[in-house]
Amino acid sequence: MKNKIRLSIQLSIVALILYAIIRPFFDSAFNPDFEAYCPLGGIASLMSKFNLGSSSCQMGEVQMMLGISLIVGAIIFGKLFCSYLCPIGTFTEWLGRIGDKFKIRFNIPEFLDRPLRLLKYVLLYYTIYATMTASELFCKEYDPYLASVTFFQNNDIVWYLSAISLAIVILGSLFTRMFWCKYLCPLGAIGNIFSNFIVVIIVAVVYFGANFFGANLGLEWLLGGVIGLAALSEIIFKKSFFFPLFKITRKDDKCPTCSKCDDECPHGIEVSKYDAVNHVDCMLCTDCVYACPVKQTLTVNKMPTKFGKYVAPIGTVVLVIAGLIASSFYEFTTLSERWGGFEKLDNVAVYHQEDLTSIKCFGSASSFKSQIANIKGIVGLDAYAASHSVDIYYNPKVISELEVKKSIFQPVKQRVRATEKIGLDSLSVAQIGIDNFFDRTDFNNLTYALRINDGVFGFETIFGEPVQTKIFYDEQKLNIDKIIELILAEEVELKMRDGSTMKQEIEFDVKEAGINLGKISMLDYEKGMFKEYDKKFNKYAAQNVDSLSVLIYPMKEAAVTTLYIKLSYLTSHLSNWKGIVRLSTLYDDGPKAHVYFKDTVTPLDTVKAALSSPKMRVHFKGGKIEYVENPFKSKPEGVIKKANELLN
């Protein structure tokens, strides 16, 4: 390959991907984000933003700005992303050369080539439409790149769709020229659309004109119009009009008609037949320019060859850098909503809260919105996943800023370590005011900071400025000053699941001297720290309480913080038996489970067998079922009571 610059860029991209794949085998703390620079996800997320006001999970400013860079690049230069940066495109090219070497690659006949090109536009429309109407990236379900680099381990992948896509990429590349890129790639379709920008202009004029005269057409009409007209144009003409601004040009009077340019073209375009290459498949790779044996015959926009051959790589680098720089200066809202008569208010105040690390994507932002939407006086929310911050809009005549802060504060009771076998009848209690301490991540970091000393057992937070934190400890092992020293540490050491550790910076600030609140009995401490669980299922509300029995038995795992989330798994598992209708946990002389069941439908022995099963049959979103290890090892042996005795 004579085009060493393009090859170097392609190899660099492949090397970075391989590094991201290999590094976790040697560094367990490294968690590669293979979607960090995905322009297709960024474009789909932008459409979701325009349509719903919310962006897709894991798609932030970087992906969106790179998506915009791709579009601008396609208008100006053509499909530079496909030519220089796309790992699937690179893989497809390289596999194609293997197919050529073994003489197994063939050209698809014209009568099939044209209709097959429609497929990528159908896939593009469905991909964008599914994303813009739900803020969830549909492309991840079938993405051959994501499936291959994660070894099908990403939770968003639908394995059979991705397996089919990957098989098409591999087999299509071996047996025919650039099959995935020509016929199925939605990003290739986007490149073709904006390389033929006149199509977008025509549809946009009609769309906005119709809406100006009252048609009130949704974005799906603009999407469908652009994609439909672009597909029709490609199938009929297979060329672009007016755009892109830069094209491969040929001087006919100097051409030796050797066809080396035709042979070198990855897409098999007959470059030697064009004065200016406007074929829809051209991606300005300039391989043909490097292949031409006669100087100044092939170039870009008739400029001297020594300059023309550098236009595409320079354009690629500039566009990527521009996208990355733009993403650092502008932050899109992950979710932006108004309610409660916002538009009618004369005076709306805004409260800004940073360091909400729980705001990670559209899903978590929506959960946060649900938390505050019913609070009287709060009328809007802008959430920013990239900076983990929110702007809360409120009516100051109804609710104060302090009350807004209190409404989003979630008090927590957190165990630092177990109290079993410590031989203490009571614990000392200190109250300390802590700043920069607001969400779940902060609570977890404080847990790690306090865990360094084996005399600290737990803490409880109460809203205040600063946050008032009760810390439960053994005064024989440390005092309040030592506790404050632990809190003010600059970093903590996190233990990973595989046993390795990593450093995490913390920035807590103690605003008030600690207060000694005296002692608390161990029984009262355990009761206070216990987090109750209660879930009803299998049409519990329709049950006759008099017909229900309750199995009550000691479940020590119910007091283990890390196992609390697994109670939902146990609930899902128990729901497989129609007679079991409720699971709850309470603290009564120790943590106990209460299992409500109808013994005429599911006998007691069956209930006990379900609870003791080594594997739990758990139902997940989308109908997926998995068998998960059962961490609840306590024997379900206890007392049986009638439900009406407990509920009356």
C-alpha positions in Angstrom: 0.0 0.0 0.0 1.6 3.3 -1.2 -0.7 5.5 0.9 1.4 5.3 4.1 -0.3 8.2 5.9 -3.7 6.5 5.7 -2.3 3.2 6.7 -0.5 4.8 9.7 -3.7 6.4 10.9 -5.6 3.1 10.5 -2.9 1.2 12.4 -2.9 3.8 15.2 -6.7 3.4 15.7 -6.3 -0.4 15.7 -3.4 -0.2 18.1 -5.4 1.9 20.5 -8.3 -0.5 20.4 -6.1 -3.5 21.0 -4.5 -1.6 24.0 -7.9 -1.0 25.5 -8.8 -4.7 25.0 -5.5 -6.1 26.5 -4.9 -3.7 29.4 -7.7 -5.0 31.7 -5.9 -8.4 31.7 -3.0 -6.7 33.5 -4.8 -3.8 35.2 -8.1 -4.8 36.7 -8.9 -1.2 37.7 -8.9 -0.1 34.0 -12.4 -0.1 32.5 -12.2 0.7 28.8 -15.0 2.7 27.2 -15.2 1.4 23.6 -18.0 3.9 22.8 -16.2 7.0 24.0 -15.7 8.3 20.5 -18.7 6.8 18.6 -20.1 9.3 16.1 -23.1 7.2 15.2 -24.2 7.1 18.9 -23.5 10.8 19.1 -25.7 11.6 16.0 -28.5 9.3 17.2 -28.3 10.9 20.7 -28.5 14.4 19.1 -31.7 13.4 17.4 -33.0 12.1 20.7 -32.1 15.4 22.2 -33.9 17.4 19.5 -37.0 15.1 19.7 -37.3 14.4 23.5 -35.0 16.9 25.1 -32.9 14.0 26.5 -29.8 12.3 25.3 -28.9 8.6 25.3 -27.0 6.9 28.1 -23.2 7.0 27.7 -23.5 9.4 24.8 -22.1 12.8 25.9 -20.6 15.9 24.4 -17.6 14.0 22.9 -19.7 11.6 20.8 -22.1 14.3 19.8 -19.4 16.8 18.7 -17.6 14.0 16.8 -20.9 13.2 15.1 -21.2 16.8 14.1 -17.6 16.8 12.9 -18.4 13.7 10.8 -21.4 15.5 9.2 -19.4 18.7 8.5 -16.5 16.5 7.1 -18.9 14.7 4.8 -20.2 17.9 3.4 -16.7 19.4 2.8 -14.5 16.4 2.1 -16.7 13.3 1.8 -16.6 10.1 4.0 -13.3 10.7 5.8 -14.4 8.8 8.9 -15.0 5.7 6.8 -11.7 6.1 5.0 -9.3 6.8 7.9 -10.9 6.1 11.3 -13.6 3.4 11.2 -12.2 0.2 12.6 -14.9 -1.9 10.8 -14.0 -0.2 7.5 -10.3 -0.9 8.1 -11.0 -4.5 9.0 -13.3 -4.9 5.9 -10.5 -3.5 3.6 -7.9 -5.8 5.0 -10.1 -8.9 4.9 -10.9 -8.0 1.3 -7.3 -8.2 0.3 -7.2 -11.7 1.7 -10.2 -12.5 -0.4 -8.3 -11.2 -3.5 -5.2 -13.2 -2.6 -7.2 -16.4 -2.7 -9.2 -15.2 -5.7 -12.6 -15.7 -3.9 -13.8 -12.2 -4.1 -16.3 -11.2 -6.8 -18.3 -8.1 -7.8 -22.1 -8.1 -7.1 -23.9 -7.6 -10.4 -25.5 -4.2 -11.0 -29.1 -5.5 -10.9 -28.5 -6.6 -7.3 -26.1 -3.9 -6.2 -28.6 -1.0 -6.5 -31.5 -2.5 -4.5 -29.1 -3.9 -1.9 -27.9 -0.3 -1.2 -31.4 0.4 0.2 -30.7 -1.9 3.2 -28.4 0.5 5.0 -30.9 3.3 4.8 -33.7 1.1 6.2 -31.3 0.2 9.1 -30.3 3.8 9.6 -33.9 5.0 9.8 -34.9 2.3 12.3 -31.7 2.9 14.3 -32.2 6.7 14.6 -36.0 6.5 15.0 -35.7 3.9 17.8 -33.2 6.1 19.6 -34.9 9.5 19.1 -38.2 8.1 20.5 -36.8 6.3 23.6 -33.3 7.9 24.3 -31.8 4.4 24.2 -29.2 3.5 21.6 -30.6 0.8 19.4 -27.3 0.5 17.4 -25.6 -1.1 20.4 -27.9 -4.1 20.0 -26.4 -5.2 16.7 -23.1 -3.3 16.5 -20.4 -5.7 15.2 -17.6 -3.5 16.5 -18.9 -3.3 20.1 -19.6 -7.1 20.1 -16.1 -8.0 18.9 -14.1 -5.7 21.2 -16.1 -6.7 24.3 -16.3 -10.4 23.3 -20.1 -10.1 23.4 -20.0 -9.2 27.1 -21.7 -5.8 26.9 -25.1 -5.9 28.5 -26.7 -3.8 25.8 -25.7 -6.3 23.0 -28.3 -8.7 21.6 -25.9 -11.5 20.9 -27.6 -13.1 18.0 -28.1 -9.7 16.2 -24.4 -8.8 16.8 -23.3 -12.3 15.8 -25.2 -12.0 12.5 -23.7 -8.5 11.9 -20.2 -9.7 12.6 -20.6 -12.8 10.4 -21.8 -10.5 7.6 -18.8 -8.2 8.1 -16.3 -11.1 7.9 -17.9 -13.2 5.1 -19.1 -10.2 3.1 -15.5 -8.7 3.1 -13.9 -12.0 2.0 -16.3 -12.7 -0.9 -17.3 -9.2 -2.1 -16.0 -5.7 -2.0 -16.8 -3.7 1.1 -20.1 -5.5 1.6 -20.9 -4.1 5.1 -19.9 -0.5 4.2 -21.9 -0.4 0.9 -25.1 -2.2 1.9 -25.6 -2.3 5.7 -23.6 0.3 7.6 -25.8 3.0 9.0 -22.9 5.3 9.4 -21.9 4.8 5.8 -25.5 5.9 4.9 -25.0 9.1 7.0 -21.8 9.7 5.1 -23.5 9.3 1.8 -26.4 11.5 2.8 -24.2 14.5 3.7 -21.8 13.9 0.9 -24.8 14.5 -1.2 -25.9 17.5 0.9 -28.2 18.9 -1.7 -30.7 16.1 -0.7 -30.7 17.4 2.9 -31.3 21.0 1.7 -34.2 20.0 -0.5 -36.0 18.0 2.2 -35.3 20.6 4.9 -36.8 23.4 2.7 -40.0 21.3 2.2 -40.2 20.2 5.9 -39.7 23.7 7.4 -41.9 25.2 4.7 -44.7 22.8 5.4 -44.4 23.5 9.2 -44.4 27.2 8.5 -47.8 26.8 6.9 -49.2 24.8 9.8 -48.4 21.2 8.9 -46.9 20.5 12.3 -44.8 17.6 11.1 -42.6 15.8 13.7 -38.9 15.1 13.4 -39.6 11.6 12.1 -40.9 13.2 8.9 -37.7 15.1 8.4 -35.7 12.0 9.2 -37.7 9.8 6.8 -37.7 12.4 4.1 -33.9 12.9 4.1 -33.2 9.2 4.3 -35.8 8.3 1.7 -34.6 10.8 -0.9 -31.0 10.0 -0.3 -31.7 6.3 -0.8 -33.6 7.0 -3.9 -30.8 9.2 -5.3 -28.2 6.6 -4.6 -30.1 3.7 -6.1 -30.9 5.7 -9.3 -27.8 7.8 -9.8 -25.0 6.3 -7.5 -23.4 9.8 -7.5 -23.5 13.0 -5.5 -24.4 16.4 -6.8 -22.4 19.6 -6.0 -21.1 18.1 -2.8 -18.7 17.2 -1.3 -16.6 20.3 -1.9 -13.4 18.3 -2.3 -13.2 15.6 -5.0 -10.6 13.5 -6.7 -9.9 15.1 -10.1 -8.2 13.6 -13.2 -6.5 15.3 -16.1 -7.5 13.4 -19.1 -4.6 14.6 -21.3 -2.1 13.2 -18.9 -3.8 9.9 -18.1 -1.9 6.8 -19.3 -5.1 4.7 -19.2 -3.3 2.0 -17.2 -6.2 1.5 -14.8 -3.9 1.3 -11.7 -6.2 3.8 -10.0 -9.2 1.6 -10.6 -7.4 -1.5 -9.2 -6.3 0.4 -6.1 -9.7 1.9 -5.2 -11.1 0.0 -2.1 -14.6 0.3 -3.5 -13.6 -0.6 -7.1 -14.6 2.7 -8.5 -13.5 3.1 -12.2 -11.6 6.3 -11.4 -10.1 6.4 -14.9 -13.5 7.2 -16.4 -14.1 10.4 -14.3 -12.9 13.9 -14.7 -14.1 14.6 -11.1 -15.0 11.5 -9.1 -18.6 12.0 -7.7 -19.3 8.3 -7.2 -21.3 7.9 -4.0 -18.8 5.3 -2.7 -15.8 7.6 -2.9 -14.4 8.3 0.5 -11.4 10.5 -0.5 -8.9 7.9 0.7 -6.5 9.2 -2.2 -5.2 5.6 -2.7 -5.8 6.2 -6.4 -3.7 9.4 -6.3 -0.7 7.5 -4.8 -1.2 4.7 -7.3 -1.0 6.9 -10.4 2.4 6.6 -12.1 2.1 10.0 -13.9 2.5 13.1 -11.7 -0.2 15.7 -11.7 -2.7 13.3 -13.3 -4.8 12.5 -10.2 -5.1 14.9 -7.4 -7.7 16.7 -5.2 -9.6 19.7 -6.8 -6.9 20.0 -9.4 -4.4 21.3 -6.9 -0.7 20.2 -7.2 -0.5 16.5 -6.3 2.1 17.2 -3.6 -0.5 19.2 -1.8 -3.6 17.4 -2.8 -2.6 14.0 -1.3 -2.5 15.6 2.1 -5.9 17.3 2.1 -7.8 14.2 3.4 -5.5 13.3 6.3 -5.2 16.9 7.4 -8.9 17.3 7.2 -9.5 14.2 9.2 -7.1 15.3 12.0 -8.5 18.9 12.1 -12.1 17.7 12.3 -11.4 15.2 15.1 -9.4 17.9 17.1 -12.2 20.4 16.5 -14.8 18.0 17.7 -12.8 17.2 20.9 -12.1 20.9 21.6 -15.8 21.8 21.1 -16.9 19.1 23.4 -14.7 20.6 26.2 -16.4 24.0 25.8 -20.0 23.0 25.6 -22.1 20.6 27.7 -25.5 19.3 26.4 -28.2 18.7 28.9 -28.8 14.9 29.4 -32.4 15.7 30.4 -34.3 19.0 30.3 -37.9 19.2 31.4 -40.4 21.7 32.8 -43.7 21.1 34.6 -46.1 22.6 37.2 -47.0 25.7 35.1 -43.4 26.7 34.6 -44.3 28.9 31.6 -46.8 30.9 33.5 -44.4 31.9 36.4 -43.1 35.4 36.5 -40.3 34.6 38.9 -38.3 31.3 38.7 -35.2 30.7 40.7 -32.5 28.2 39.9 -30.5 26.0 42.3 -27.3 24.5 41.0 -25.9 21.4 42.6 -22.6 19.8 41.5 -20.8 16.6 42.3 -24.0 14.4 42.0 -22.1 11.4 40.7 -25.3 9.4 40.6 -26.3 11.5 37.6 -24.6 9.3 35.0 -27.0 9.1 32.0 -30.6 9.6 30.9 -31.8 6.8 33.1 -30.3 8.1 36.3 -31.4 11.6 35.4 -34.9 10.4 34.9 -34.9 8.7 38.3 -33.7 12.0 39.8 -36.5 13.8 38.1 -39.0 11.4 39.5 -37.6 12.0 42.9 -38.3 15.8 42.7 -41.2 16.1 40.3 -43.9 15.8 43.0 -42.3 18.3 45.4 -44.5 21.4 45.6 -42.7 24.4 44.1 -40.2 22.6 42.0 -41.0 23.2 38.3 -38.1 22.1 36.2 -34.8 20.2 35.8 -31.7 20.4 33.7 -29.4 17.4 34.3 -25.8 17.2 33.0 -24.4 13.7 33.0 -20.9 14.7 31.9 -20.3 17.1 34.8 -22.6 15.2 37.2 -24.6 18.3 38.0 -28.2 19.6 37.9 -30.0 22.9 37.7 -33.3 22.8 39.6 -35.9 25.4 38.7 -38.3 26.4 41.5 -40.9 28.9 42.6 -39.3 30.9 45.5 -42.8 31.9 46.6 -43.6 28.3 47.3 -40.3 26.7 48.3 -37.0 28.1 49.6 -33.6 27.2 48.3 -32.8 25.4 51.6 -36.0 23.3 51.2 -34.9 22.4 47.6 -31.6 21.2 48.9 -33.3 19.2 51.6 -35.7 17.7 49.0 -32.8 16.2 46.9 -30.8 15.1 49.9 -31.1 11.3 50.6 -30.2 10.4 54.2 -28.3 7.2 54.5 -27.5 4.6 57.2 -24.3 2.9 56.3 -22.4 0.0 57.9 -18.7 0.3 57.8 -18.1 -3.2 59.2 -20.0 -6.0 60.9 -20.5 -6.0 64.7 -20.5 -9.8 65.1 -18.0 -11.2 67.6 -16.7 -7.9 68.8 -18.0 -8.4 72.4 -19.3 -4.9 72.9 -22.7 -4.1 74.6 -22.7 -0.5 73.3 -21.0 1.9 70.9 -20.0 5.6 71.3 -21.7 8.1 69.0 -20.0 11.3 67.6 -21.8 13.9 65.4 -19.6 15.7 62.9 -20.5 18.3 60.2 -19.1 17.3 56.8 -19.0 19.4 53.6 -18.7 18.1 50.0 -20.8 15.2 51.1 -24.0 14.7 49.2 -24.7 11.6 47.2 -24.2 7.8 47.2 -20.6 8.0 45.8 -19.6 10.3 48.7 -21.2 7.9 51.2 -19.2 5.0 49.7 -16.0 7.0 49.8 -16.6 7.9 53.5 -17.1 4.2 54.2 -13.7 3.4 52.7 -12.1 6.3 54.6 -13.6 5.2 58.0 -12.9 1.5 57.3 -9.1 2.1 57.7 -9.7 2.0 61.5 -11.3 -1.2 62.8 -13.0 0.8 65.6 -15.5 2.5 63.3 -18.7 0.5 62.7 -21.2 2.7 60.9 -22.6 6.2 60.2 -25.9 7.9 59.6 -26.5 11.2 57.8 -28.9 14.0 58.6 -29.6 16.9 56.3 -27.9 20.1 57.2 -25.3 22.6 56.0 -22.9 21.0 56.6 -24.3 17.5 56.5 -24.6 16.2 60.1 -23.1 12.8 60.3 -23.5 10.4 63.3 -20.6 8.0 63.5 -20.7 4.9 65.7 -17.4 3.7 67.1 -15.5 1.9 69.8 -13.9 4.6 72.1 -11.3 2.1 73.2 -9.7 2.2 69.7 -10.1 5.8 68.6 -11.5 9.2 69.5 -13.3 12.0 67.7 -10.1 13.7 66.6 -8.9 10.5 65.0 -12.3 10.1 63.2 -11.9 13.6 61.8 -8.4 12.8 60.7 -9.8 9.8 58.8 -12.5 11.9 57.1 -9.9 14.5 56.0 -7.7 12.0 54.2 -6.9 13.1 50.6 -7.4 9.6 49.1 -8.8 6.2 50.0 -7.9 2.8 48.8 -10.7 0.9 47.1 -10.7 -2.9 47.0 -11.8 -4.4 43.6 -13.7 -7.6 43.2 -10.7 -9.5 42.0 -8.7 -8.5 45.2 -6.7 -5.7 43.6 -6.8 -2.1 44.9 -7.0 1.4 43.4 -6.6 4.9 44.8 -9.6 7.2 44.9 -9.2 11.0 45.7 -11.7 12.4 48.2 -12.3 16.0 49.2 -14.3 16.0 52.4 -14.2 19.1 54.6 -15.1 19.1 58.3 -16.8 22.4 59.1 -17.6 21.8 62.8 -15.8 20.3 65.7 -17.2 16.9 66.6 -19.8 16.5 69.4 -19.9 13.4 71.7 -23.5 12.2 71.8 -22.8 9.5 74.4 -23.5 5.8 73.8 -26.1 3.6 72.1 -26.8 0.0 73.0 -25.7 -2.6 70.5 -29.4 -3.7 70.1 -30.6 -0.2 69.3 -27.7 0.3 66.9 -28.5 -2.9 65.0 -32.2 -1.9 64.8 -31.4 1.6 63.7 -28.9 0.5 61.0 -31.2 -2.2 59.6 -32.7 -1.4 56.2 -36.1 -3.0 55.8 -37.2 -4.6 52.6 -40.8 -5.2 51.5 -42.0 -6.4 48.0 -45.4 -7.6 47.0 -45.9 -9.6 43.8 -48.1 -12.3 42.1 -51.2 -10.2 42.6 -50.8 -9.8 46.3 -53.4 -7.0 46.5 -56.0 -9.4 45.2 -55.3 -12.1 47.8 -57.6 -12.8 50.8 -55.3 -12.0 53.8 -57.1 -14.7 55.8 -55.9 -17.4 53.4 -52.2 -16.4 53.6 -49.5 -17.9 55.9 -46.2 -16.3 56.8 -42.9 -18.1 57.2 -40.7 -16.1 59.6 -37.1 -17.2 60.0 -33.7 -15.7 60.9 -31.9 -14.3 57.8 -28.5 -12.9 58.8 -27.8 -11.9 55.2 -30.6 -9.3 55.3 -28.4 -7.2 57.5 -25.5 -7.3 55.0 -25.5 -4.0 53.1 -23.9 -5.5 49.9 -26.6 -8.2 49.8 -29.6 -5.8 50.0 -29.8 -5.4 46.3 -29.9 -9.2 45.9 -33.2 -9.3 47.8 -34.8 -8.1 44.6 -33.2 -11.2 42.9 -34.7 -13.4 45.6 -38.1 -11.7 45.1 -37.9 -12.4 41.3 -36.9 -16.0 42.0 -39.8 -16.5 44.4 -42.3 -15.0 42.0 -41.9 -18.2 39.9 -44.2 -19.9 42.3 -47.7 -18.4 42.1 -48.6 -19.1 45.7 -45.7 -17.0 47.1 -46.8 -13.3 47.0 -44.7 -11.2 49.3 -41.2 -11.0 50.8 -40.2 -8.6 53.6 -37.4 -8.3 56.1 -37.6 -6.9 59.6 -35.3 -6.6 62.7 -36.7 -8.4 65.7 -34.1 -9.8 68.0 -32.0 -10.1 64.8 -32.7 -9.8 61.0 -35.6 -11.9 59.9 -37.4 -12.7 56.7 -41.1 -12.8 56.3 -42.4 -14.9 53.3 -46.1 -14.7 52.6 -47.6 -17.6 50.8 -50.8 -19.4 50.1 -50.2 -23.0 51.2 -53.1 -24.4 49.1 -51.2 -23.2 46.0 -47.6 -23.5 47.1 -47.1 -25.8 50.1 -44.6 -24.9 52.9 -42.0 -27.5 51.8 -42.0 -26.0 48.3 -41.5 -22.5 49.8 -38.5 -23.8 51.8 -37.1 -25.5 48.8 -37.4 -22.3 46.7 -35.6 -20.3 49.4 -32.8 -23.0 49.7 -32.3 -23.4 46.0 -28.5 -23.0 45.2 -29.5 -21.0 42.1 -32.1 -18.3 41.7 -34.2 -18.0 38.5 -34.2 -14.3 38.0 -36.2 -12.3 35.4 -34.6 -9.2 33.9 -35.9 -6.4 31.7 -36.8 -7.5 28.1 -37.8 -11.0 29.2 -34.3 -12.2 29.8 -34.0 -15.0 32.4 -30.7 -15.9 34.1 -29.8 -18.4 36.8 -27.9 -16.6 39.6 -26.0 -17.9 42.6 -28.2 -17.7 45.7 -26.2 -15.8 48.4 -28.9 -16.3 51.1 -27.6 -19.4 52.9 -29.7 -19.1 56.1 -31.9 -22.1 56.6 -35.6 -21.3 56.2 -36.5 -22.8 59.5 -38.7 -20.7 61.8 -42.3 -20.2 62.8 -45.5 -20.1 60.7 -48.1 -17.5 61.4 -51.3 -16.4 59.8 -50.9 -13.2 57.8 -54.0 -11.6 59.5 -52.2 -11.9 62.9 -49.3 -9.8 61.7 -51.3 -7.2 59.7 -54.1 -6.5 62.2 
